Amino acid sequence: MTAMVESVGGEAAIRHLIEASPLRKSGEPEEIATVALFLATDDSSFITGQLLRVDGGIDI
């Protein structure tokens, strides 16, 4: 849920995506940020060439 989502009608505009997702919730900016922060640390130093989908299962 970001300003971009709000600009297109808020949660009501993406309700169909939320209901179709396995987690039945929208993602929060912090959930994306924690992945980005992890990838920026040495803890991810052995990860190469991967596609990490941080989408709550929408793309399953």
C-alpha positions as CSV (number, residue, x, y, z in Angstrom):
1,M,0.0,0.0,0.0
2,T,1.7,3.1,-1.3
3,A,0.9,6.5,-2.6
4,M,0.8,5.0,-6.1
5,V,-2.0,2.6,-5.0
6,E,-3.9,5.4,-3.4
7,S,-3.6,7.4,-6.6
8,V,-5.5,4.7,-8.5
9,G,-8.3,4.3,-6.0
10,G,-6.7,2.7,-3.0
11,E,-7.3,-0.8,-1.7
12,A,-10.7,-1.0,-3.4
13,A,-8.9,-0.7,-6.8
14,I,-6.7,-3.7,-6.0
15,R,-9.2,-5.8,-4.0
16,H,-9.2,-8.4,-6.7
17,L,-5.5,-8.9,-6.4
18,I,-5.7,-9.2,-2.7
19,E,-8.5,-11.7,-2.8
20,A,-6.6,-13.8,-5.4
21,S,-3.3,-13.9,-3.5
22,P,-2.5,-16.8,-1.1
23,L,-1.8,-14.4,1.8
24,R,-5.0,-12.4,1.3
25,K,-3.3,-9.1,2.1
26,S,-1.6,-6.3,0.4
27,G,2.1,-5.8,0.8
28,E,3.5,-2.9,2.8
29,P,6.5,-0.8,1.8
30,E,8.4,-2.1,4.8
31,E,8.1,-5.7,3.5
32,I,9.8,-4.7,0.3
33,A,12.4,-2.6,2.1
34,T,13.5,-5.5,4.4
35,V,14.3,-7.6,1.3
36,A,16.2,-4.7,-0.3
37,L,18.1,-4.2,2.9
38,F,19.0,-7.9,3.2
39,L,20.3,-7.9,-0.4
40,A,22.5,-4.9,0.5
41,T,24.2,-6.7,3.4
42,D,27.0,-9.2,3.5
43,D,24.4,-11.8,4.6
44,S,23.4,-12.1,0.9
45,S,27.0,-12.3,-0.4
46,F,26.5,-15.8,-1.8
47,I,23.3,-15.0,-3.7
48,T,23.8,-14.5,-7.4
49,G,21.5,-14.1,-10.4
50,Q,18.2,-14.9,-8.6
51,L,14.7,-13.5,-9.1
52,L,13.2,-12.9,-5.7
53,R,9.5,-12.4,-5.9
54,V,8.3,-10.3,-3.0
55,D,4.6,-10.4,-3.9
56,G,2.8,-12.4,-1.3
57,G,2.3,-15.2,-3.8
58,I,0.3,-13.3,-6.4
59,D,2.6,-14.6,-9.1
60,I,2.4,-18.3,-8.2
